[in-house]
Amino acid sequence: MGNKIGLAAGFDKNGQLIPELEDIGFGLIEIGTVTPKAQPGNPKPRLHRLEKHESLINSLGFNNHGMEAMLSNLKSLRRRGALGINIGPNKNTKFENILEEYLILYRAFSSHADYITINISSPNTPGLRNMHDPHCFKDLIRQISAERSTSNDKPKILIKFSPDENHDTYIKLIEILNNSDLDGVIISNTTVDNDLKIKSGATSINGGISGKLLQDKSNELLAFFKKNLNPKKIIVAVGGVFDVDSYNKKLDLGADLVQIYTGFVYEGPSLVKRIVQNGK
Ligand SMILES: Cc1cc2nc3c(=O)[nH]c(=O)nc-3n(C[C@H](O)[C@H](O)[C@H](O)COP(=O)(O)O)c2cc1C
């Protein structure tokens, strides 16, 4: 990995743009979220700019071409940087079958990526965030870890969290992670915080908020994880990075790596080089 700045999940949902994104300067690229079967996502409009707040609100709902299409895109790939693959269940999958889908996706992609992200935090797949329930979470961690132990491919495994749970829940989830061999966390996905929706005037729009409105919330959660997570675990920080200062702030708060999405949309590709040249 050439640098610590990565592209967050949801931009290259099918793994079609990896060489171009590497040219822009990203040291790591996370593709997906990929689901087992192709699915169209939610009806449009599903992506809005909240320009005054330099934020986005999206309800895409894992629109993607599915597992087989991504595998075929990866077949001829000669990549130069680190690659993460973000996996999630299909929209119509019953909650009791979600865990099986993570295992299917993990098996399919474990030999293709430096790390696999288990996405339990999209607000746009109904019920998915219930995977933050400590009992479900414990089962997930146990089974995914057992799956990795049975094969030769051993990508790192990261869990991507919602920023909208309460502290008691996070403490329980962190304890489960600390007692596991999973490698780390991504903090955080988009927020459905009602106060932020009111602040931005977006109460009538469905979806998760990203960008500057998310920055404080994701930074607070980052600091909380840094304080409580076993220091051997990796922390990838994402949420509201728009410039060198907001990038450095994530590192100061304890991030090992930093990702961007909304800042990349608003500022354009030159942001990546500015961060690589001038960031910590
Ligand atoms: C349009 C859009 C689509 C996204 N799709 C995904 C996704 O498929 N999987 C995922 O884990 N996160 C997804 N995200 C969340 C981002 O990866 C990131 O966690 C979030 O936007 C916060 O970072 P930012 O403030 O730099 O945008 C998406 C975000 C946006 C704006």
The ligand as an SDF file (V2000), in Angstrom:
LIG
                    3D

 31 33  0  0  0  0  0  0  0  0999 V2000
  -23.7560    7.3370   -2.8970 C   0  0  0  0  0  0  0  0  0  0  0  0
  -23.1730    6.5240   -1.7910 C   0  0  0  0  0  0  0  0  0  0  0  0
  -23.1980    5.1260   -1.8710 C   0  0  0  0  0  0  0  0  0  0  0  0
  -22.6560    4.3430   -0.8410 C   0  0  0  0  0  0  0  0  0  0  0  0
  -22.6700    2.9890   -0.9410 N   0  0  0  0  0  0  0  0  0  0  0  0
  -22.0870    2.2360    0.0260 C   0  0  0  0  0  0  0  0  0  0  0  0
  -22.0230    0.8340   -0.0920 C   0  0  0  0  0  0  0  0  0  0  0  0
  -22.4580    0.2280   -1.0800 O   0  0  0  0  0  0  0  0  0  0  0  0
  -21.4600    0.1290    0.9340 N   0  0  0  0  0  0  0  0  0  0  0  0
  -20.9350    0.7330    2.0400 C   0  0  0  0  0  0  0  0  0  0  0  0
  -20.4060    0.0600    2.9300 O   0  0  0  0  0  0  0  0  0  0  0  0
  -20.9440    2.0830    2.1650 N   0  0  0  0  0  0  0  0  0  0  0  0
  -21.5100    2.8310    1.1860 C   0  0  0  0  0  0  0  0  0  0  0  0
  -21.5160    4.2010    1.3130 N   0  0  0  0  0  0  0  0  0  0  0  0
  -20.9480    4.8190    2.5370 C   0  0  0  0  0  0  0  0  0  0  0  0
  -19.5250    5.2860    2.3210 C   0  0  0  0  0  0  0  0  0  0  0  0
  -18.6660    4.1970    2.0240 O   0  0  0  0  0  0  0  0  0  0  0  0
  -18.9950    6.0310    3.5710 C   0  0  0  0  0  0  0  0  0  0  0  0
  -18.9840    5.1250    4.6640 O   0  0  0  0  0  0  0  0  0  0  0  0
  -19.8370    7.2400    3.9410 C   0  0  0  0  0  0  0  0  0  0  0  0
  -20.2910    7.9040    2.7870 O   0  0  0  0  0  0  0  0  0  0  0  0
  -19.0870    8.2350    4.8210 C   0  0  0  0  0  0  0  0  0  0  0  0
  -17.9650    8.7650    4.1560 O   0  0  0  0  0  0  0  0  0  0  0  0
  -17.9580   10.1980    3.4020 P   0  0  0  0  0  0  0  0  0  0  0  0
  -18.4830   11.2260    4.3690 O   0  0  0  0  0  0  0  0  0  0  0  0
  -16.5260   10.4290    3.0110 O   0  0  0  0  0  0  0  0  0  0  0  0
  -18.8560   10.0580    2.2270 O   0  0  0  0  0  0  0  0  0  0  0  0
  -22.0770    4.9860    0.3000 C   0  0  0  0  0  0  0  0  0  0  0  0
  -22.0540    6.3810    0.3530 C   0  0  0  0  0  0  0  0  0  0  0  0
  -22.5800    7.1480   -0.6550 C   0  0  0  0  0  0  0  0  0  0  0  0
  -22.5330    8.6530   -0.5570 C   0  0  0  0  0  0  0  0  0  0  0  0
  1  2  1  0
  2  3  1  0
  2 30  2  0
  3  4  2  0
  4  5  1  0
  4 28  1  0
  5  6  2  0
  6  7  1  0
  6 13  1  0
  7  8  2  0
  7  9  1  0
  9 10  1  0
 10 11  2  0
 10 12  1  0
 12 13  2  0
 13 14  1  0
 14 15  1  0
 14 28  1  0
 15 16  1  0
 16 17  1  0
 16 18  1  0
 18 19  1  0
 18 20  1  0
 20 21  1  0
 20 22  1  0
 22 23  1  0
 23 24  1  0
 24 25  2  0
 24 26  1  0
 24 27  1  0
 28 29  2  0
 29 30  1  0
 30 31  1  0
M  END
$$$$
